[in-house]
Amino acid sequence: MYPLKLIEHEIKYINKYNHIWCVFDLDDFHKQGKIKKAYKLAKNCHNISIACSNFSFEIWLIYHY
């Protein structure tokens, strides 16, 4: 799911949870400027935080599993 779409989806749950974390891969989204829009929207919501993983995050999980 695209970062901005993920934030837009989670906005529906703001009143249900105290704090929401959205985690996504950077992939090529940072080149397209989509990360900045997602950060801006999450910042305006105050209780949505973003965590970005690097390109080899999945490999790291497999090695540490």
Secondary structure, 3 states (H helix, E strand, C coil): CCHHHHHHHHHHHCCCCCCEEEEEECCCCCCCCHHHHHHHHHHHHCCEEEEEECCCHHHHHHHHC
